[in-house]
Amino acid sequence: MLTNKDLKQQALDKDLDRIGFVSDAAEAMGRRLVAPGVALVFVVICAAVAATQISFSAYSDTLILIAASAIGGYMALNIGANDVANNVGPAVGARVMSLTGALLIAAICESAGALLAGADVVSTVSSSILSPADVRDNFQFMLVMLTAMAASALWINFATLIGAPVSTTHSIIGGVVGAGIAASGFDAINWTTISTIAATWVLSPFLGGAIGAALMAFINTRVVYSKDRLKAARLWLPILLGAVFTGYILLKTSHRIVALPDWLSSGISLVVGLGVWWFYKGVVRVQASSLENTARSLRNLFAIPLMVTAGLLSFAHGANDVANAIGPLAAIVLSQSNDFPDLVLWYMGSLNPEIPLWVSAVGAFGISAGLLLFGRRLVTVVGKKITKLSPVRAFCITLATAATVLAASGLGLPVSSTHIAVGALFGVGFYREWYRNRYVAEGGVMKPRKLMKNREERRRRLLVRRVNLVTIVAAWVVTVPASALLSAGLFRFLQLVLA
């Protein structure tokens, strides 16, 4: 029988348990609030930096510049949280890099690309959709850019929360379209350009998926299922790494670092490609000398190319997509430092003013901060929740992404790198699913598999999660309309407030 002392001790223990539970809950809540708190501090810093750059007296212009800087920082945070997952997600899913290591590498490469090769922030897509000449005055144009940036940032934030990698380019395009219509009507929008962009919604993922599946089939045939895997890997890995990725990074960024004629740029690309091929050929030879001729050994051989390609894709993404974060901000800054007719000439390509360094820094550091603070969710979705990845499959995905973007750039097609990367991921997954259901390994040789009549057995052999495909495609379809409607609503609201 319990004494009064025992009852008091039990009550005390229960109180201590409750206190401990509350303490643990408070600590967990505090950890969850760290990232939003740091993001808020970054946005405030962006606004403060903009305030130090003000050299004009118009009160409305002052407010718009400060607001645009804060929203530009918020936009960059969301791009880092959503878009960069496509570059490092496959490497994380293949367990070649840890999640923390991948985030750090991507953040460094993104910042380097944005600062070293991202000075050209003139968005040709945005300028061909809505020209300043189609807007009533300078203030209206700044308001269009401000609301377009805010709407696209809010949409990307929502897409990140539901785990859907969307195109940041299409988001900002939708924002410009919506605000442009609200400001100047439907006639102000270049619907020919919109139709071309809409066609890429279908073209981009299918191109990425087709090239990803083709590369998977090629590497399976030439390397994975060859008699001498190590010899095949020593031959093909240096060729693929040197030729495709060196050409990609030079084509996408060299003209931004220093202006070079086409023949010299091509020559440098070839020389660097041969150098990378020669260097990595020696690396693979050393690695292969201590490995056995097994499929497991290929994990080690494909690890370095996968990490390199993930870093290169992050560098190129920072150089190219930083414009989505700071393009509208740069337009607002230049509209306040130039006459309105000069702004029209800038959008038409007749002027090439220098973009302030602080504007580029907002995009560069914002993307990196967004990746480090909020990028885990989308990296996990891309790397682990769609299909199971190995270093070989992940390498095919990153290689297909780079090759597709490179081919599209050469043809002048405005494709989405996000759509291409996710399309390549699904392409590799569906090819693997098809191959596994059609062939079976017997004695080291792939032989045709008997047709499965059992529906439940066929369902167990599905290697791609369809629910993720539906969510992602739905987010892609509504990206432009959603950001356009949100932008138009914000524009009308600000018009009423500032009237």
C-alpha positions in Angstrom: 0.0 0.0 0.0 1.3 3.4 -1.0 2.1 5.9 1.7 1.5 9.6 1.6 5.2 10.1 0.9 5.0 7.7 -2.1 1.9 9.5 -3.5 3.7 12.9 -3.2 6.7 11.5 -5.0 4.5 10.1 -7.8 2.8 13.5 -8.1 6.2 15.2 -8.2 7.5 12.8 -10.9 4.4 13.6 -13.0 5.0 17.3 -12.6 8.6 16.9 -13.6 7.6 14.9 -16.7 5.2 17.6 -17.7 7.8 20.3 -17.3 10.3 18.2 -19.3 7.7 17.7 -22.1 7.0 21.4 -22.2 10.7 22.2 -22.3 11.4 19.7 -25.1 8.4 21.1 -27.1 9.7 24.7 -26.6 13.2 23.6 -27.7 11.8 21.9 -30.8 9.7 24.9 -31.6 12.7 27.2 -31.2 14.7 25.0 -33.7 11.9 25.3 -36.2 11.8 29.1 -35.9 15.6 29.5 -36.4 15.4 29.2 -40.2 12.5 31.7 -40.7 14.2 34.0 -38.2 17.5 34.0 -40.2 15.5 34.5 -43.4 13.7 37.5 -41.9 17.0 39.0 -40.8 18.4 38.6 -44.4 15.3 40.3 -45.9 15.7 43.2 -43.4 19.4 43.5 -44.4 18.4 43.7 -48.1 16.0 46.5 -47.3 18.6 48.3 -45.2 21.3 48.0 -47.9 18.8 49.5 -50.5 18.1 52.4 -48.1 21.8 53.3 -48.1 21.8 53.5 -51.9 18.9 56.1 -52.2 20.0 59.3 -54.0 16.6 60.7 -54.9 13.8 62.6 -53.1 10.6 61.0 -54.4 8.9 59.4 -51.4 7.1 56.8 -53.5 10.3 55.8 -55.3 12.1 55.4 -52.0 9.4 53.0 -50.7 9.4 51.0 -53.9 13.1 50.5 -54.0 13.2 49.4 -50.3 10.3 47.1 -50.8 11.7 45.7 -54.1 15.0 44.9 -52.3 13.3 43.1 -49.5 11.1 41.2 -52.0 14.1 40.4 -54.2 15.8 38.9 -51.2 12.7 36.9 -50.4 12.5 35.7 -54.0 16.1 34.6 -54.0 15.5 32.7 -50.7 12.6 30.8 -52.4 14.6 30.1 -55.5 17.4 28.5 -53.4 14.8 26.5 -51.4 13.1 25.1 -54.5 15.1 25.3 -57.7 18.6 24.2 -56.5 17.3 20.8 -55.4 17.4 19.7 -59.0 21.2 20.0 -59.1 22.1 18.1 -55.9 19.0 16.0 -55.2 20.2 13.0 -57.3 23.6 12.9 -55.7 21.9 12.9 -52.2 19.5 10.2 -53.3 22.4 8.1 -54.6 24.1 8.5 -51.2 27.2 9.9 -52.8 26.9 13.1 -50.8 25.3 13.7 -47.4 22.4 16.2 -47.4 24.5 18.7 -45.4 27.5 18.3 -47.7 25.4 18.7 -50.8 23.8 21.8 -49.5 27.2 23.4 -48.7 28.7 22.5 -52.1 25.6 23.8 -53.9 25.5 27.0 -51.9 29.2 27.8 -52.6 28.8 27.0 -56.3 25.5 28.9 -56.6 27.1 32.0 -55.0 30.2 31.8 -57.2 28.1 31.4 -60.4 25.8 34.4 -59.5 28.7 36.7 -58.5 31.3 35.7 -61.1 29.1 35.0 -64.1 25.7 36.4 -63.3 26.1 40.1 -64.0 24.0 39.9 -67.1 20.7 40.1 -65.4 18.7 41.5 -68.4 15.8 39.0 -68.7 15.2 38.7 -72.4 12.1 36.6 -71.8 10.6 39.3 -69.6 11.5 42.1 -71.9 9.9 40.3 -74.9 6.7 39.8 -72.8 6.2 43.4 -71.6 8.2 46.4 -72.7 8.4 49.6 -70.6 7.1 51.4 -73.6 3.8 49.6 -73.1 3.4 51.0 -69.6 2.0 54.4 -68.9 4.9 55.8 -66.9 8.0 54.9 -64.9 6.1 54.6 -61.6 3.7 52.1 -63.2 6.5 50.1 -64.6 8.2 49.8 -61.2 4.9 48.8 -59.7 4.6 46.0 -62.3 8.1 44.7 -61.6 7.5 44.8 -57.8 4.2 42.9 -57.9 5.5 40.4 -60.4 8.4 39.6 -58.1 6.2 39.4 -55.0 3.7 37.1 -56.7 6.2 34.7 -58.1 8.1 34.5 -54.8 4.8 33.7 -52.9 4.0 31.0 -55.5 7.4 29.4 -55.3 7.1 29.4 -51.5 3.8 27.6 -51.7 5.2 25.0 -54.1 8.1 24.4 -51.8 5.8 23.7 -48.9 3.9 21.1 -50.9 7.1 19.5 -52.1 6.7 20.4 -55.8 9.8 21.6 -57.8 8.5 24.3 -60.1 10.1 26.6 -62.7 11.2 29.9 -61.2 11.5 31.3 -64.8 7.8 30.4 -65.5 6.9 31.9 -62.1 8.4 35.3 -62.8 7.0 35.2 -66.3 3.5 34.6 -64.9 4.0 37.5 -62.5 5.0 39.9 -65.3 2.0 38.8 -67.5 -0.5 39.3 -64.7 0.8 42.7 -63.6 1.3 43.8 -67.2 -2.3 43.0 -68.0 -3.6 44.8 -64.9 -1.5 47.8 -65.8 -1.9 48.1 -69.6 -4.4 45.4 -70.7 -4.1 42.3 -72.8 -2.7 44.1 -75.8 0.5 45.0 -74.0 1.5 41.3 -73.7 3.4 39.6 -76.4 1.3 36.5 -76.7 3.5 34.9 -79.4 6.3 34.7 -76.8 3.8 33.3 -74.2 2.8 30.6 -76.7 6.4 29.6 -77.3 7.0 29.4 -73.6 3.9 27.3 -73.1 5.1 24.9 -75.7 8.3 24.4 -73.6 6.2 23.2 -70.7 5.6 20.0 -72.7 8.9 20.0 -74.6 11.3 20.4 -71.6 10.4 17.4 -69.5 10.0 15.1 -72.5 13.4 16.1 -73.8 15.0 15.6 -70.4 13.2 12.3 -69.9 14.0 11.0 -73.4 17.7 11.9 -73.1 17.9 10.5 -69.6 16.4 7.2 -70.6 18.7 7.1 -73.7 21.8 7.7 -71.5 20.6 5.1 -69.0 20.3 2.6 -71.9 23.7 3.5 -73.3 25.5 3.2 -70.0 23.7 0.0 -69.1 24.7 -1.5 -72.5 28.3 -0.1 -72.7 29.3 -0.2 -69.0 26.9 -1.8 -66.4 26.2 -5.0 -68.3 29.5 -5.3 -70.3 31.9 -8.1 -69.6 34.6 -5.9 -68.4 32.9 -3.1 -66.5 36.0 -1.4 -65.2 37.5 -1.2 -68.7 34.3 0.3 -70.1 34.1 2.8 -67.3 37.7 3.9 -67.9 36.8 4.6 -71.5 33.5 6.3 -71.3 33.5 8.3 -68.0 36.4 10.7 -69.0 34.8 11.2 -72.4 31.3 12.1 -71.0 32.7 14.2 -68.2 35.2 16.2 -70.3 33.1 16.8 -73.4 29.6 17.5 -72.2 30.0 19.3 -68.9 33.0 21.4 -69.9 31.2 22.5 -73.0 28.1 23.3 -71.0 29.7 25.5 -68.4 31.8 27.4 -71.0 28.8 28.0 -73.3 26.6 29.2 -70.5 29.0 31.4 -68.6 32.2 32.2 -70.5 30.6 35.2 -72.3 29.6 36.7 -69.0 33.1 36.6 -67.5 34.9 38.0 -70.6 33.7 38.7 -74.1 35.2 36.2 -76.6 34.6 35.6 -80.3 32.9 32.3 -81.1 35.9 30.7 -82.6 38.1 31.4 -79.6 35.3 30.3 -77.2 34.9 27.0 -79.1 38.7 26.5 -79.1 39.0 27.0 -75.4 36.0 24.7 -74.8 37.8 22.0 -76.8 41.1 22.5 -75.1 39.6 22.4 -71.6 37.5 19.4 -72.6 40.6 17.5 -73.7 42.4 18.5 -70.5 39.6 17.3 -68.3 39.4 14.0 -70.3 43.2 13.4 -70.0 43.2 14.3 -66.3 40.2 12.2 -65.3 41.4 9.3 -67.4 44.3 9.0 -65.0 42.1 9.3 -62.0 39.8 6.5 -63.2 42.7 4.3 -64.0 44.1 4.7 -60.4 40.6 4.1 -58.9 39.9 1.0 -61.0 43.3 -0.6 -60.2 42.1 -1.5 -56.7 38.5 -2.5 -57.6 37.0 -5.8 -58.8 34.9 -6.2 -61.9 31.6 -6.0 -60.1 28.5 -3.7 -60.4 29.2 -2.5 -56.8 32.6 -1.2 -57.9 30.8 1.2 -60.3 29.4 3.1 -57.3 33.0 4.2 -56.5 33.8 5.1 -60.1 30.7 7.2 -60.7 30.9 9.1 -57.4 33.4 11.7 -58.5 31.8 12.5 -61.8 28.4 12.8 -60.1 29.8 15.3 -57.5 31.5 17.3 -60.2 28.5 17.5 -62.4 26.3 18.5 -59.4 28.7 21.4 -58.7 28.9 22.5 -62.3 25.1 22.5 -62.6 24.9 24.6 -59.4 27.4 27.1 -60.8 25.6 27.4 -64.1 22.2 27.7 -62.3 23.6 30.5 -60.1 24.9 32.3 -63.2 21.7 32.0 -65.2 18.7 31.9 -62.8 19.9 34.7 -60.5 18.2 36.9 -63.1 14.8 35.5 -61.9 15.6 36.9 -58.4 17.1 40.2 -59.3 16.0 41.0 -62.8 12.9 42.9 -61.7 15.0 44.5 -58.9 17.6 45.6 -61.4 14.9 47.1 -63.7 13.6 49.1 -60.8 17.1 50.3 -59.8 17.9 51.3 -63.4 14.5 53.0 -63.9 15.3 55.3 -61.0 18.9 56.1 -62.2 18.0 56.6 -65.9 15.4 58.5 -67.8 12.4 56.5 -68.8 13.2 56.6 -72.5 16.7 55.2 -71.6 15.0 52.3 -69.7 13.1 51.5 -72.9 16.3 51.4 -74.9 17.9 49.1 -72.2 15.1 46.6 -72.5 15.4 46.8 -76.3 19.1 45.9 -76.0 20.5 49.3 -77.1 21.9 50.2 -73.7 24.0 48.0 -71.4 24.4 49.8 -68.1 26.3 48.3 -65.2 24.3 46.5 -62.6 25.2 47.6 -59.0 27.2 44.9 -57.1 24.8 45.1 -54.2 21.9 44.0 -56.5 23.9 40.9 -57.6 24.8 40.2 -54.0 21.1 40.1 -53.0 20.5 37.3 -55.5 23.7 35.4 -54.9 23.5 35.3 -51.1 19.8 34.9 -51.1 19.8 31.8 -53.2 22.5 30.2 -51.1 20.8 31.2 -47.8 17.5 29.8 -49.1 19.2 26.5 -50.1 20.9 26.1 -46.7 17.8 27.1 -44.6 14.9 25.5 -46.5 16.4 23.3 -49.3 16.2 20.0 -47.4 12.6 19.4 -48.2 12.9 19.6 -52.0 16.3 17.9 -52.1 14.7 15.0 -50.3 11.8 14.9 -52.7 13.9 15.0 -55.8 16.6 12.6 -54.4 14.6 10.0 -52.5 10.8 10.2 -52.9 10.4 9.7 -56.7 12.5 6.7 -57.5 15.4 4.8 -56.0 18.8 6.2 -57.2 22.3 4.8 -57.5 25.4 6.8 -58.6 25.0 5.4 -62.1 21.4 6.5 -62.4 22.0 9.9 -60.7 24.9 10.5 -63.1 22.6 9.8 -66.0 20.1 12.4 -64.7 22.6 15.2 -64.2 24.2 14.4 -67.5 20.9 14.4 -69.3 20.0 17.7 -67.7 23.2 19.3 -68.9 23.0 17.8 -72.4 19.4 18.9 -72.8 20.0 22.4 -71.6 23.1 22.6 -73.9 21.2 21.4 -76.9 18.3 23.8 -76.2 20.6 26.7 -75.8 22.2 26.0 -79.2 18.8 25.9 -80.8 17.6 29.0 -79.0 14.7 27.2 -77.2 13.6 28.9 -73.9 13.4 25.6 -71.9 13.1 25.3 -68.1 16.0 23.7 -66.3 13.7 22.5 -63.6 11.4 20.8 -66.0 14.4 19.2 -67.7 15.9 17.9 -64.5 12.7 16.4 -63.1 11.9 15.0 -66.6 15.3 13.3 -66.7 14.6 11.9 -63.2 11.3 10.4 -64.3 12.8 9.2 -67.6 15.5 7.3 -65.9 13.1 5.9 -63.4 10.5 4.8 -66.0 13.3 3.3 -68.2 14.6 1.3 -65.3 11.0 0.1 -64.5 10.5 -1.0 -68.1 13.8 -2.7 -68.3 13.3 -4.6 -65.0 9.9 -5.8 -66.0 11.2 -7.0 -69.5 14.5 -8.6 -68.6 16.0 -10.6 -65.7 19.6 -11.4 -64.8 20.4 -15.1 -65.0 24.1 -16.2 -64.6 25.3 -12.6 -65.3 23.4 -12.4 -68.6 20.2 -10.4 -69.1 17.4 -12.6 -70.5 13.8 -11.8 -71.4 11.4 -12.1 -68.5 8.2 -14.0 -68.7 5.1 -11.8 -69.0 3.5 -11.2 -65.7 -0.3 -11.8 -65.6 -0.7 -11.0 -61.9 -1.8 -7.4 -61.5 -0.6 -7.3 -57.9 2.9 -8.5 -58.9 3.1 -5.9 -61.7 2.2 -3.2 -59.1 5.0 -4.4 -56.8 7.4 -3.9 -59.7 6.6 -0.2 -60.1 9.8 1.7 -59.4 8.4 5.3 -59.8 5.9 6.8 -57.3 3.0 8.1 -59.5 1.6 10.3 -56.7 4.7 12.6 -56.9 4.4 12.8 -60.7 0.8 13.9 -60.4 1.7 16.6 -57.8 4.6 18.0 -59.8 2.8 18.1 -63.1 -0.2 19.8 -61.5 2.1 22.4 -60.0 3.7 23.0 -63.4 0.4 23.5 -65.2 -0.9 26.1 -62.8 2.4 28.0 -62.2 1.9 30.7 -64.8 -1.8 31.2 -64.2 -1.4 31.2 -60.4 1.4 33.7 -60.3 -0.3 35.8 -63.0 -3.6 36.0 -61.0 -1.7 36.7 -57.8 0.4 39.4 -59.4 -2.7 41.1 -61.0 -4.4 41.1 -57.6 -1.4 42.6 -55.8 -1.0 45.3 -58.5 -4.6 46.4 -58.2 -4.3 46.4 -54.4 -1.2 48.6 -54.5 -2.8 50.9 -57.0 -5.7 51.5 -54.5 -3.3 51.9 -51.5 -0.9 54.3 -53.3 -3.6 56.3 -55.2 
